[in-house]
Amino acid sequence: MTPMKRLILTLLAACLLTCPAFAQEGFPLKGSWLGTWTGNKVHGNDVLLVLSWDGKAISGDINPGTDNIKIKNASLNPEGWVVHIEADAKDKQGQALTYTIDGKIENLPLANRIVSGTWKDSRGNTGPFRIGRQ
C-alpha cells in the first residue's frame, strides 16, 4: 500500500470515529431555551428556561436570576415527544401562583429544536408558549 493510500485511509478512519461523537445531542430538553409565553401578565411574555437532566429527572429554572422560578415537576413522554412542566411562583404581591406548561418538541433531530404548546396558571389564565433551544 502506498503512503498516500495509507494516509487517506487513516484520515477516513479518524473521521468515521469522531463523527458519532459530534452527532450525540444528549437529552432532548437539556440546555437553555428562549422564547415567549404570550399573555403572562405576572412575569411578562419573554421567557428563558435552563433545563438539566441527571439521568432520572428533569430539573431547572424559569427566568433564572432575580425573578427565577424553580421547576418542581417536569416530564418528557417520548411517545409524541410531549413535554409537561410545573412550577410554583409568586406574583408581585407575594401571592402563590402555579404554572403548568404542556407542549410538544418540534424539529427533534435538529440542535435548534422548539417546544410549543400552552401555559396555564392557577388563576385560570392561559396562552401560547413557544421556546427554542439555544
C-alpha positions as CSV (number, residue, x, y, z in Angstrom):
1,M,0.0,0.0,0.0
2,T,1.4,3.4,-0.9
3,P,2.0,6.1,1.7
4,M,-0.8,8.3,0.1
5,K,-3.4,5.5,0.3
6,R,-2.4,4.8,3.9
7,L,-2.8,8.5,4.8
8,I,-6.2,8.7,3.1
9,L,-7.4,5.5,4.9
10,T,-6.1,6.9,8.3
11,L,-7.9,10.2,7.8
12,L,-11.1,8.4,6.7
13,A,-11.0,6.2,9.8
14,A,-10.4,9.2,12.0
15,C,-13.4,11.0,10.5
16,L,-15.6,7.9,11.0
17,L,-14.7,7.6,14.6
18,T,-15.2,11.2,15.5
19,C,-18.5,11.9,13.6
20,P,-20.7,9.9,16.0
21,A,-19.3,12.0,18.9
22,F,-20.4,15.2,17.3
23,A,-23.9,13.7,16.4
24,Q,-24.8,13.0,20.0
25,E,-27.1,15.7,21.3
26,G,-27.8,14.2,24.7
27,F,-31.2,14.5,26.4
28,P,-33.7,16.4,24.2
29,L,-34.6,19.0,26.8
30,K,-31.2,19.7,28.2
31,G,-29.9,23.2,27.7
32,S,-31.0,26.9,27.5
33,W,-34.3,27.7,25.9
34,L,-35.5,31.2,24.9
35,G,-39.0,32.2,23.8
36,T,-42.4,33.6,24.7
37,W,-45.4,32.7,26.8
38,T,-47.9,35.1,25.4
39,G,-50.3,36.8,27.7
40,N,-48.4,36.2,31.0
41,K,-49.4,39.3,33.0
42,V,-47.3,38.4,36.1
43,H,-43.9,37.5,34.7
44,G,-44.0,39.0,31.2
45,N,-44.1,37.5,27.7
46,D,-40.3,36.8,27.3
47,V,-39.1,33.6,29.0
48,L,-35.8,31.7,29.5
49,L,-35.7,28.2,30.7
50,V,-32.5,26.4,31.8
51,L,-33.1,22.7,31.9
52,S,-30.9,19.8,33.2
53,W,-31.2,16.1,33.1
54,D,-29.4,13.9,35.8
55,G,-30.3,10.6,34.1
56,K,-33.6,10.3,36.0
57,A,-35.3,13.6,36.3
58,I,-35.6,16.9,34.6
59,S,-34.9,20.0,36.7
60,G,-34.2,23.6,36.1
61,D,-35.3,27.2,36.4
62,I,-37.7,29.5,34.5
63,N,-36.2,33.0,34.1
64,P,-33.1,32.4,36.2
65,G,-31.8,35.4,38.1
66,T,-33.8,37.8,40.3
67,D,-37.2,36.6,39.0
68,N,-36.4,32.9,38.9
69,I,-39.0,30.1,39.2
70,K,-37.8,26.6,40.2
71,I,-39.3,23.8,38.2
72,K,-41.0,21.4,40.7
73,N,-42.0,18.7,38.2
74,A,-41.2,18.0,34.6
75,S,-41.6,15.1,32.3
76,L,-41.0,14.1,28.7
77,N,-43.0,11.4,27.0
78,P,-41.1,10.0,24.0
79,E,-44.4,8.8,22.5
80,G,-45.1,12.0,20.6
81,W,-42.3,14.0,22.4
82,V,-44.8,15.6,24.8
83,V,-43.4,17.9,27.5
84,H,-45.0,18.7,30.8
85,I,-43.6,21.3,33.2
86,E,-45.0,22.5,36.6
87,A,-43.6,25.4,38.6
88,D,-44.6,27.4,41.6
89,A,-44.1,31.2,41.6
90,K,-45.3,34.3,43.4
91,D,-46.9,37.4,41.9
92,K,-45.7,40.9,42.7
93,Q,-47.9,40.9,45.9
94,G,-46.3,37.7,47.1
95,Q,-49.4,35.5,46.4
96,A,-48.8,31.9,45.3
97,L,-49.1,31.1,41.6
98,T,-48.7,27.7,39.9
99,Y,-47.7,27.4,36.2
100,T,-48.5,24.3,34.1
101,I,-46.8,24.1,30.7
102,D,-47.7,21.5,28.2
103,G,-46.1,21.3,24.8
104,K,-44.5,19.2,22.1
105,I,-40.9,19.1,20.8
106,E,-40.7,20.1,17.1
107,N,-37.7,19.5,14.9
108,L,-36.3,16.9,17.3
109,P,-33.4,15.9,15.1
110,L,-32.1,19.5,14.9
111,A,-30.0,21.2,17.5
112,N,-32.2,24.2,17.4
113,R,-35.4,22.3,18.2
114,I,-38.6,24.0,19.5
115,V,-41.1,23.3,22.2
116,S,-44.5,24.8,21.6
117,G,-47.8,24.4,23.4
118,T,-49.9,26.1,26.1
119,W,-49.1,27.5,29.6
120,K,-51.7,27.9,32.2
121,D,-51.6,29.4,35.7
122,S,-53.6,28.6,38.8
123,R,-55.8,31.7,38.3
124,G,-57.2,30.5,35.0
125,N,-55.0,32.5,32.6
126,T,-53.8,30.6,29.6
127,G,-51.8,31.4,26.5
128,P,-49.5,30.0,23.8
129,F,-46.0,29.0,24.8
130,R,-43.0,28.7,22.4
131,I,-39.3,28.2,23.2
132,G,-36.3,27.4,21.1
133,R,-33.1,25.7,22.2
134,Q,-30.1,28.0,22.1
